[in-house]
């Protein structure tokens, strides 16, 4: 079966799983997932499974990416902050839907690879940064949408501070190696409203980026 046929099969599977947002499905169709996985896993690019991408990180299964993207309810007027660039796949999906995507990664090799993919796909509305995502975007900024692609025991306070009133943040919550839940946080004038969306499994959100040549990343 060709990659194109496998992509069609996957999109049909996602529709059967309840992913009904046509804009999200169109973004998934337009982004070539095979470019975001190591060559050894290229033939599995359109299976509904998570795949390793190096540095102990994984590319989430397409159903989870689609669910998280749909729950964010992104439109072309919005900027999105992503914590955990990884391979760049989630950012590439969001770039098809949002005005601009800001994304932070702590592993320089992964970020370098993701930047190359963004350039190849001519995704000029993605802004990358090497650093500690738990601290939020380094420059003063507020975001109508934030998505965290790694699990934290509690939502990081700096991210809540950067979430605009009326905004939505999506993140997996739970301890490493234990049950995690995908949580949707909606910031209101009086506080934060929480909705639990189901069980997931993500790598942990780790504070303080690893050392790189020349010292710590900014």
Rosetta blueprint (number, residue, H / E / L):
1 X L
2 X L
3 X H
4 X H
5 X H
6 X H
7 X H
8 X H
9 X H
10 X H
11 X H
12 X H
13 X H
14 X H
15 X H
16 X H
17 X L
18 X L
19 X L
20 X L
21 X L
22 X H
23 X H
24 X H
25 X H
26 X H
27 X H
28 X H
29 X H
30 X H
31 X L
32 X L
33 X H
34 X H
35 X H
36 X H
37 X L
38 X L
39 X H
40 X H
41 X H
42 X H
43 X H
44 X H
45 X L
46 X L
47 X L
48 X L
49 X L
50 X L
51 X E
52 X E
53 X E
54 X E
55 X L
56 X L
57 X E
58 X E
59 X E
60 X L
61 X L
62 X H
63 X H
64 X H
65 X H
66 X H
67 X H
68 X H
69 X H
70 X H
71 X H
72 X H
73 X L
74 X L
75 X L
76 X L
77 X L
78 X L
79 X E
80 X E
81 X E
82 X E
83 X E
84 X L
85 X L
86 X L
87 X L
88 X L
89 X H
90 X H
91 X H
92 X H
93 X H
94 X H
95 X H
96 X L
97 X L
98 X L
99 X L
100 X E
101 X E
102 X E
103 X E
104 X E
105 X E
106 X L
107 X L
108 X H
109 X H
110 X H
111 X H
112 X H
113 X H
114 X H
115 X H
116 X H
117 X H
118 X H
119 X H
120 X H
121 X L
122 X L
123 X L
124 X L
125 X L
126 X E
127 X E
128 X E
129 X E
130 X E
131 X L
132 X L
133 X H
134 X H
135 X H
136 X L
137 X L
138 X L
139 X L
140 X L
141 X L
142 X L
143 X E
144 X E
145 X E
146 X E
147 X E
148 X E
149 X E
150 X E
151 X E
152 X E
153 X L
154 X L
155 X L
156 X L
157 X H
158 X H
159 X H
160 X H
161 X H
162 X H
163 X E
164 X E
165 X E
166 X E
167 X E
168 X E
169 X E
170 X E
171 X E
172 X E
173 X E
174 X L
175 X L
176 X L
177 X L
178 X L
179 X L
180 X E
181 X E
182 X E
183 X E
184 X E
185 X E
186 X E
187 X E
188 X L
189 X L
190 X L
191 X L
192 X E
193 X E
194 X E
195 X E
196 X E
197 X E
198 X E
199 X E
200 X E
201 X L
202 X L
203 X L
204 X E
205 X L
206 X L
207 X L
208 X L
209 X L
210 X L
211 X E
212 X E
213 X L
214 X L
215 X E
216 X E
217 X L
218 X L
